Amino acid sequence: MISHTESIMKKMLSFEEAAKYASSIVGKEVTPSNINYLVQYGRIDRFSTGHGVFVDNEQLDAYYRSFVGKREIEWKMKLGEDINWALSFDNYSEAQTTKHVHRLHPYKGKYIPQLVEYFLDSHTDDFKTETYFSEGDIVLDPFCGSGTTLVQANELGMHAVGIDISLFNSQISNCKIQKYNIGVFEEKVKTITELLENYEKQLNVQPFEEELLQALYEFNSKYFPSPEFRKAVYNKQVNENSYALEKERAFLPVFNNIAAKYGVR
């Protein structure tokens, strides 16, 4: 006979097992860190036993299945059934769509590198029936923004010229595509780090930060317990904005006392 405890444990998954199961539902990689995020933000419950920390299989299933295909359905209702949903790259994780230099700086309106690759590379499919670019070609992007097209053209062995009216955008693009001397770069980073560390020692920054972090830890443990607080916010039992403002005011005297103690302004 199966005990009640054994019956419950059969419904439980470790974070690693939950990540594999969720990946099979959504068709893209879900990591144990993603599962931990759901727990910390109150999306699913956490259960601790003598054997470790687990999540409920049914809660996990309900959460992820509520998102599968949802975006595709919503957009097709708005734009019609003839849109090519494959070009949404909905199955790609954020880590994939912001790979290497594409995550260097936030930029509004930036499209993902996979979309550029789709049109520049040599593959064909039912939608893209012929190729338009070849290795060695020159690609012109007259509105280059943050340089996504320039980077991907370079990756595919093409030359690229970008134009943008914004000096800031041009700077972002140039930072992504110019050649660097790694040795010189490492030396500069080391020098800057040493200067900052010496500056912090002179200002008593480290002991100030240590005492402040300890005070914050105690305050947050009392007023923002995890994951209970996030779960209450998610379930609309707590108004996050008004509650946070109230507690921010409550912590301000604590901060001021610590800052005065170490002469921090």
C-alpha atoms as one frame of an Amber mdcrd trajectory, in Angstrom:
protein
   0.000   0.000   0.000   1.297   3.475  -0.920   1.404   5.897   2.013   0.022
   9.437   1.794   3.564  10.833   1.862   4.670   8.555  -0.983   1.618   9.599
  -2.993   2.483  13.275  -2.573   6.153  12.709  -3.441   5.156  11.077  -6.720
   3.735  14.463  -7.754   6.931  16.283  -6.804   9.856  17.152  -9.062  13.333
  18.377  -8.214  14.378  21.631  -9.888  16.437  19.657 -12.435  13.521  17.321
 -13.207  11.130  20.277 -13.392  13.418  22.055 -15.875  13.520  19.002 -18.167
   9.754  18.560 -17.968   9.062  22.248 -18.659  11.467  22.146 -21.621   9.440
  19.319 -23.138   6.258  21.399 -22.816   7.470  24.698 -24.288   9.885  23.298
 -26.869  12.878  25.331 -25.706  15.403  25.095 -22.911  14.158  25.765 -19.409
  16.860  25.751 -16.736  16.737  25.024 -12.985  17.367  28.767 -12.541  14.113
  29.454 -14.408  12.282  27.113 -12.026  13.861  28.847  -9.040  12.668  32.193
 -10.452   9.082  30.892 -10.564   9.368  29.808  -6.940  10.955  33.071  -5.775
   8.272  35.141  -7.508   5.376  33.091  -6.189   4.284  31.552  -9.492   4.529
  28.017  -8.119   4.992  26.652  -4.597   8.156  25.189  -3.117   8.117  22.103
  -0.908  11.028  21.161   1.350  11.544  17.633   2.658  14.378  15.651   4.144
  15.269  14.655   0.592  15.592  18.191  -0.809  13.494  20.972  -2.345  10.731
  20.153  -4.833   7.934  21.708  -6.881   4.497  20.328  -7.620   4.238  18.651
 -11.024   0.619  19.756 -11.546   1.334  23.415 -10.689   4.317  23.417 -13.031
   2.311  21.824 -15.825  -0.549  24.310 -15.458   1.821  27.295 -15.436   3.736
  26.386 -18.593   0.779  25.063 -20.564  -1.017  28.371 -20.010   1.662  29.998
 -22.202   2.186  27.383 -24.916   0.923  28.810 -28.207  -0.759  31.724 -26.438
   1.256  34.450 -28.165   0.789  32.875 -31.590  -2.989  32.696 -31.122  -3.202
  36.287 -29.865  -1.153  37.738 -32.733  -2.969  35.752 -35.409  -6.259  37.065
 -34.027  -4.894  40.605 -34.458  -3.063  40.238 -37.785  -4.655  37.257 -39.513
  -3.801  33.616 -40.093  -1.374  34.269 -42.948   1.516  35.534 -40.792   4.662
  33.396 -40.728   4.922  32.582 -37.029   8.279  30.847 -37.547   9.807  34.313
 -37.933   8.779  35.193 -34.380  11.496  32.801 -33.115   9.211  32.300 -30.149
  11.027  29.094 -29.201  14.327  30.897 -28.573  15.422  31.881 -25.079  16.530
  35.399 -24.192  20.106  34.144 -23.854  19.969  33.035 -27.490  18.352  36.207
 -28.854  20.852  38.437 -27.024  23.939  36.324 -27.739  27.488  37.730 -27.345
  27.685  41.447 -28.357  23.929  41.821 -28.853  23.465  42.218 -25.098  26.077
  44.965 -24.678  23.569  47.810 -24.452  19.758  48.037 -24.320  18.169  49.502
 -27.428  14.471  50.096 -28.065  13.226  48.578 -31.296  16.148  46.185 -31.686
  15.338  43.047 -33.659  16.940  39.735 -32.834  20.029  38.421 -34.673  18.241
  35.233 -35.756  15.841  37.288 -37.890  18.740  38.965 -39.702  20.479  35.611
 -40.186  17.302  34.200 -41.699  17.304  36.711 -44.558  21.075  36.991 -45.045
  22.165  33.340 -44.974  22.068  30.825 -47.829  19.199  28.590 -46.676  15.794
  28.416 -48.396  12.393  27.196 -47.212   8.697  27.492 -48.104   8.709  31.196
 -47.252  12.213  32.201 -48.385  12.395  30.510 -51.781  15.669  32.051 -52.968
  18.818  33.625 -51.534  19.813  37.234 -52.047  23.201  37.529 -50.343  26.475
  35.636 -50.656  29.763  35.553 -48.774  31.873  38.566 -49.761  28.880  40.774
 -50.614  28.509  44.285 -49.203  25.386  44.808 -47.088  24.122  48.368 -46.578
  21.906  49.175 -43.587  20.853  52.850 -43.903  19.150  52.793 -40.476  21.595
  50.572 -38.594  20.417  51.362 -35.046  22.437  49.263 -32.607  24.240  47.336
 -35.353  22.513  43.948 -35.393  22.651  43.640 -39.192  26.310  44.699 -39.295
  27.331  42.075 -36.746  25.432  39.241 -38.402  26.744  40.166 -41.859  30.280
  39.949 -40.490  29.540  36.552 -38.937  28.370  35.289 -42.326  31.528  36.498
 -44.088  29.975  39.606 -45.632  31.104  43.214 -45.532  28.702  45.707 -43.979
  28.174  49.458 -44.045  25.855  51.070 -41.514  24.401  54.579 -41.431  22.449
  56.187 -38.609  21.518  59.777 -37.819  22.124  59.137 -34.118  25.721  59.528
 -32.955  24.924  57.348 -29.950  23.569  54.538 -32.141  26.657  54.757 -34.336
  28.854  54.469 -31.263  27.026  51.335 -30.082  27.384  49.768 -33.537  31.077
  50.598 -33.805  31.747  49.154 -30.353  30.219  45.872 -31.492  32.061  45.464
 -34.792  35.490  47.042 -34.400  38.610  44.948 -33.807  40.105  44.917 -30.326
  43.540  44.229 -28.894  42.554  41.866 -26.085  45.876  42.300 -24.268  45.509
  46.093 -24.118  41.839  45.736 -23.145  42.660  43.425 -20.214  45.398  45.791
 -19.012  43.014  48.770 -19.054  40.353  46.829 -17.142  42.943  45.808 -14.540
  44.104  49.424 -14.109  40.549  50.755 -13.717  39.705  47.997 -11.218  42.759
  48.792  -9.077  41.946  52.517  -9.083  38.363  51.832  -7.982  39.468  49.442
  -5.225  41.954  51.983  -3.846  39.319  54.712  -3.999  36.840  52.553  -2.070
  39.426  51.799   0.636  40.056  55.507   1.156  36.335  56.211   1.562  35.550
  53.319   3.939  33.116  51.981   1.353  33.514  48.282   2.166  32.577  48.377
   5.886  29.710  50.757   5.050  28.367  48.367   2.398  28.745  45.339   4.672
  26.747  46.936   7.495  24.154  48.281   5.047  23.716  44.872   3.395  23.254
  43.212   6.784  20.624  45.792   7.763  18.861  45.300   4.424  18.929  41.538
   4.851  17.274  41.750   8.273  14.720  44.315   7.062  13.829  42.370   3.910
  13.577  39.078   5.800  10.994  40.668   8.070   8.943  42.694   5.571   9.658
  41.014   2.206   9.974  37.281   2.986  10.643  35.132  -0.057   8.714  33.607
  -1.713   5.696  34.560   0.436   5.801  38.266  -0.443   6.081  37.680  -4.201
   3.257  35.177  -4.067   1.041  37.690  -2.242   1.818  40.315  -4.910   1.131
  37.859  -7.729  -2.215  36.928  -6.156  -3.036  40.652  -5.718  -3.198  40.321
  -1.934  -0.630  43.122  -1.590  -0.268  46.346  -3.581   3.446  46.198  -4.336
   3.921  49.892  -5.120   2.236  51.346  -2.039   3.678  48.679   0.279   7.210
  49.175  -1.054   6.942  52.963  -0.687   5.786  52.576   2.913   8.717  50.277
   3.763  11.170  52.476   1.873  10.252  55.352   4.173  10.590  53.058   7.178
  14.125  52.014   6.184  15.379  55.527   5.386  16.327  56.395   9.030  18.310
  53.130   9.235  20.200  54.033   6.065  20.862  57.594   7.246  22.290  56.365
  10.565  24.674  53.940   8.845  25.723  56.559   6.279  26.422  59.097   9.041
  28.468  56.517  10.958  30.870  56.082   8.028  30.741  59.658   6.749  29.060
  58.672   3.489  27.133  61.422   1.701
